[in-house]
Amino acid sequence: MIQNFFSSWHLFYQSYLAGWLISFLLSMVGVLVVARDQIFIGAAVSQASTLGIALTMWAASAIPVNQFPWFHSDAMLSVMAVIFSVMAASLTGRGEQTGKESHEAITGWVFLVSASLSILIVSHSPLGLEEIHRLLSSSIIGATVADVWVFSILTVLTSSLLILLYRKILLFALDPSMAMAIGMKIRVWNLVTSAWLGLSIGLSIRASGMLYTFGCLVLPALVAKNLCREVRYMFLVAPMVAVGTGVIGFLLANYYDYPPGQMTVALFCLQLIMVWVFRRRQ
């Protein structure tokens, strides 16, 4: 099995490295999402990112390639994916109600409107519909060297921020009222964390698809939550679970010829069932 995996390394090493880096990055961000009990936000933001891609492809179909070639590039799709995911994260990541609607209602609305419109917009474009289906089904194969560099930088930045601002991040996640009492600007923290969540998800969607992105965001953190008694240890356990499972998932997927993203998410789900059973028996 391992020999077969290494024999495919020269063909797919960009996909393997990008997939593991995405899992490491999103598992750290996911600890905050799980600690704040905002799991469904990840799904809503992921779907909003897909809507941004669909709108860009629809607009590009009406713009001549020779006049605005940059509008038809993959970079433009990535930029719009990030913009829409940041907007959705900022809208759904607020701690307070928006008008008369609850936080959960806004999150559900963002998910549903994004899911429906992303399909409707490209329904008459075979190429666009194929791209949206690819994003929804998740395919890590096809990642580039640029993706590896981007996620390497994001992973280093996220790790550094967690180390430098560890106590404030922990207080913000667990007790916003106390954080506000000691002078932390909760609105600013909400805005920054939402923007970082949107940036991470928006870029990950383009490289790995919705299923793998959402799975890496919440499942390793949920596994860590059931294994750790304190949130601070989750920041160590969740990335270990994410990368370790990612390596095993990619090995199994390569050997048995399965999609690596789906295989890894299935293993995450299996691990979560195992820790649930373990905790019930204690």
C-alpha positions as CSV (number, residue, x, y, z in Angstrom):
1,M,0.0,0.0,0.0
2,I,2.7,2.5,1.0
3,Q,4.8,1.5,-2.0
4,N,1.9,2.2,-4.3
5,F,1.3,5.6,-2.6
6,F,4.9,6.7,-3.1
7,S,4.8,5.5,-6.7
8,S,2.1,8.1,-7.3
9,W,3.8,10.8,-5.4
10,H,5.4,12.5,-8.4
11,L,2.0,12.8,-10.1
12,F,-0.1,13.9,-7.2
13,Y,2.2,15.4,-4.6
14,Q,0.7,18.8,-4.9
15,S,-2.8,17.4,-4.2
16,Y,-1.5,15.4,-1.2
17,L,0.4,18.3,0.4
18,A,-2.4,20.8,-0.3
19,G,-5.0,18.3,1.2
20,W,-2.9,17.8,4.4
21,L,-2.3,21.5,4.8
22,I,-6.0,22.3,4.3
23,S,-6.9,19.8,7.0
24,F,-4.3,21.3,9.4
25,L,-5.4,24.8,8.8
26,L,-9.1,24.2,9.0
27,S,-8.8,22.0,12.1
28,M,-7.3,24.9,14.0
29,V,-9.9,27.3,12.8
30,G,-12.6,24.7,13.4
31,V,-11.7,24.6,17.2
32,L,-13.0,28.1,17.5
33,V,-16.2,27.2,15.5
34,V,-16.9,24.2,17.7
35,A,-16.0,25.9,20.9
36,R,-18.4,28.7,20.1
37,D,-21.1,26.1,19.1
38,Q,-21.4,27.5,15.6
39,I,-20.8,24.4,13.6
40,F,-23.5,25.1,11.0
41,I,-21.7,28.4,10.1
42,G,-19.1,26.3,8.3
43,A,-21.7,24.8,6.0
44,A,-23.3,28.2,5.3
45,V,-20.0,29.9,4.6
46,S,-18.9,27.0,2.3
47,Q,-22.1,27.2,0.4
48,A,-21.8,31.0,0.1
49,S,-18.3,30.5,-1.4
50,T,-19.8,28.3,-4.0
51,L,-22.4,30.9,-4.8
52,G,-19.6,33.4,-5.4
53,I,-17.9,31.1,-7.9
54,A,-21.2,30.4,-9.7
55,L,-21.9,34.2,-10.0
56,T,-18.5,34.8,-11.4
57,M,-18.8,32.1,-14.0
58,W,-22.2,33.4,-15.0
59,A,-20.9,36.9,-15.4
60,A,-17.8,35.7,-17.3
61,S,-20.0,34.1,-19.9
62,A,-21.3,37.5,-20.9
63,I,-17.8,39.2,-21.0
64,P,-15.5,38.8,-24.0
65,V,-12.3,36.9,-23.2
66,N,-10.1,39.1,-25.3
67,Q,-11.3,42.3,-23.5
68,F,-11.1,41.1,-19.9
69,P,-9.0,37.9,-19.8
70,W,-8.4,38.2,-16.1
71,F,-12.1,37.9,-15.4
72,H,-12.0,34.4,-16.8
73,S,-9.0,33.2,-14.7
74,D,-8.9,30.8,-11.8
75,A,-7.6,33.6,-9.7
76,M,-10.8,35.6,-10.2
77,L,-12.8,32.6,-9.1
78,S,-10.7,32.2,-6.0
79,V,-11.0,35.9,-5.2
80,M,-14.8,35.9,-5.5
81,A,-15.0,32.7,-3.5
82,V,-13.1,34.4,-0.7
83,I,-15.2,37.6,-0.9
84,F,-18.5,35.7,-0.7
85,S,-17.3,33.5,2.1
86,V,-16.0,36.4,4.1
87,M,-19.3,38.2,3.7
88,A,-21.2,35.2,4.8
89,A,-18.9,34.6,7.8
90,S,-19.3,38.2,8.8
91,L,-23.1,38.0,8.6
92,T,-23.5,34.6,10.3
93,G,-20.7,35.0,12.8
94,R,-22.3,37.8,14.8
95,G,-23.1,36.9,18.4
96,E,-26.3,39.0,18.5
97,Q,-29.6,38.7,16.7
98,T,-30.1,40.6,13.5
99,G,-33.3,42.5,13.8
100,K,-36.0,40.1,14.9
101,E,-34.3,37.0,13.4
102,S,-32.1,34.7,15.5
103,H,-28.5,33.9,14.7
104,E,-29.5,30.4,13.6
105,A,-32.2,31.7,11.3
106,I,-29.7,34.0,9.5
107,T,-27.2,31.1,9.2
108,G,-29.9,28.8,7.7
109,W,-31.0,31.5,5.3
110,V,-27.5,32.0,4.0
111,F,-27.0,28.3,3.5
112,L,-30.3,27.8,1.7
113,V,-30.2,30.8,-0.6
114,S,-26.6,30.1,-1.5
115,A,-27.3,26.4,-2.2
116,S,-30.3,27.2,-4.4
117,L,-28.9,30.1,-6.3
118,S,-25.5,28.5,-7.0
119,I,-27.3,25.8,-9.0
120,L,-29.9,28.0,-10.6
121,I,-27.4,30.5,-11.9
122,V,-25.3,27.9,-13.8
123,S,-28.2,25.5,-14.7
124,H,-28.0,26.5,-18.4
125,S,-24.2,26.3,-18.6
126,P,-22.8,22.8,-18.9
127,L,-19.3,24.0,-17.9
128,G,-20.5,26.0,-15.0
129,L,-22.8,23.2,-13.7
130,E,-20.0,20.8,-13.9
131,E,-17.7,23.1,-11.9
132,I,-20.4,23.5,-9.2
133,H,-21.0,19.8,-9.0
134,R,-17.2,19.3,-8.7
135,L,-17.1,21.7,-5.8
136,L,-20.0,20.0,-4.1
137,S,-18.7,16.5,-4.6
138,S,-15.1,17.5,-3.5
139,S,-12.1,16.6,-5.5
140,I,-8.7,17.4,-4.1
141,I,-7.0,16.0,-7.2
142,G,-5.9,18.9,-9.3
143,A,-4.4,21.1,-6.6
144,T,-1.4,23.1,-7.8
145,V,2.0,24.1,-6.4
146,A,0.5,27.6,-5.8
147,D,-2.2,26.0,-3.6
148,V,0.6,24.3,-1.6
149,W,2.3,27.7,-1.0
150,V,-0.9,29.5,-0.2
151,F,-2.0,27.0,2.4
152,S,1.5,26.8,3.8
153,I,1.5,30.5,4.5
154,L,-2.0,30.5,5.9
155,T,-1.1,27.6,8.2
156,V,2.0,29.3,9.5
157,L,0.1,32.6,10.0
158,T,-2.8,30.8,11.8
159,S,-0.4,28.9,14.1
160,S,1.6,32.0,14.9
161,L,-1.5,34.0,15.8
162,L,-2.8,31.2,18.0
163,I,0.5,31.1,19.9
164,L,0.8,34.9,20.2
165,L,-2.8,35.6,21.1
166,Y,-3.6,32.2,22.8
167,R,-5.1,33.6,26.0
168,K,-7.3,36.2,24.4
169,I,-8.5,33.8,21.7
170,L,-9.4,31.3,24.4
171,L,-11.3,33.9,26.5
172,F,-13.1,35.2,23.4
173,A,-14.2,31.7,22.5
174,L,-15.3,30.6,25.9
175,D,-16.5,33.8,27.7
176,P,-17.2,36.8,25.5
177,S,-18.8,38.7,28.4
178,M,-15.6,38.4,30.5
179,A,-13.5,39.3,27.5
180,M,-15.6,42.5,27.0
181,A,-15.3,43.3,30.8
182,I,-11.5,43.3,30.6
183,G,-11.5,45.6,27.6
184,M,-11.5,43.3,24.6
185,K,-13.4,44.7,21.6
186,I,-15.8,41.8,20.9
187,R,-17.2,43.3,17.7
188,V,-13.7,43.7,16.3
189,W,-12.8,40.1,17.3
190,N,-16.0,38.9,15.7
191,L,-15.1,40.7,12.5
192,V,-11.5,39.5,12.4
193,T,-12.3,35.8,13.2
194,S,-15.2,35.8,10.7
195,A,-12.9,37.2,8.0
196,W,-10.2,34.6,8.8
197,L,-12.8,31.9,8.7
198,G,-14.2,33.1,5.4
199,L,-10.7,33.4,3.9
200,S,-9.7,29.9,4.9
201,I,-12.9,28.4,3.7
202,G,-13.1,30.4,0.5
203,L,-9.6,29.3,-0.6
204,S,-10.1,25.7,0.5
205,I,-13.3,25.4,-1.4
206,R,-11.5,26.1,-4.7
207,A,-8.8,23.5,-4.0
208,S,-10.7,20.7,-2.4
209,G,-14.5,21.2,-2.6
210,M,-17.2,21.7,-0.1
211,L,-17.4,18.2,1.5
212,Y,-13.7,18.0,2.3
213,T,-13.6,21.7,3.5
214,F,-16.5,21.4,5.8
215,G,-15.4,18.0,7.1
216,C,-11.9,19.2,7.9
217,L,-13.4,22.3,9.6
218,V,-15.7,20.6,12.1
219,L,-15.0,16.8,12.4
220,P,-11.4,16.9,13.8
221,A,-12.4,19.6,16.3
222,L,-15.4,17.5,17.4
223,V,-13.2,14.5,17.8
224,A,-10.8,16.6,19.9
225,K,-13.7,18.0,21.9
226,N,-14.7,14.5,23.0
227,L,-11.1,13.5,23.8
228,C,-10.0,16.7,25.7
229,R,-11.4,18.1,28.9
230,E,-10.2,21.6,28.1
231,V,-10.4,23.7,25.0
232,R,-6.7,24.6,25.0
233,Y,-5.7,21.0,24.4
234,M,-8.1,20.9,21.4
235,F,-5.8,23.2,19.5
236,L,-3.1,20.5,19.7
237,V,-5.3,17.4,19.3
238,A,-7.5,18.6,16.4
239,P,-4.6,19.2,14.0
240,M,-3.0,15.9,14.9
241,V,-6.3,14.1,14.2
242,A,-6.7,16.0,11.0
243,V,-3.3,15.4,9.5
244,G,-3.0,11.8,10.8
245,T,-6.4,10.9,9.4
246,G,-5.6,12.7,6.2
247,V,-2.5,10.7,5.6
248,I,-4.3,7.4,6.3
249,G,-7.2,8.5,4.1
250,F,-5.1,9.4,1.2
251,L,-3.1,6.1,1.5
252,L,-6.4,4.0,1.5
253,A,-7.9,6.1,-1.3
254,N,-4.8,5.6,-3.5
255,Y,-4.6,1.9,-2.8
256,Y,-8.3,1.1,-3.3
257,D,-8.9,3.7,-6.0
258,Y,-11.4,5.9,-4.1
259,P,-11.7,9.7,-4.0
260,P,-9.3,10.9,-1.2
261,G,-11.6,13.7,0.1
262,Q,-14.5,11.4,0.6
263,M,-12.3,8.7,2.1
264,T,-10.8,11.1,4.6
265,V,-14.2,12.6,5.7
266,A,-15.6,9.0,6.1
267,L,-12.6,8.2,8.4
268,F,-13.3,11.4,10.4
269,C,-16.9,10.3,10.9
270,L,-15.8,6.8,12.0
271,Q,-13.4,8.3,14.5
272,L,-16.2,10.5,15.9
273,I,-18.5,7.5,16.3
274,M,-15.7,5.7,18.1
275,V,-15.0,8.5,20.6
276,W,-18.8,8.9,21.2
277,V,-19.0,5.2,22.1
278,F,-15.9,5.4,24.2
279,R,-17.3,8.4,26.2
280,R,-20.7,6.6,26.8
281,R,-19.0,3.6,28.2
282,Q,-16.9,5.6,30.7
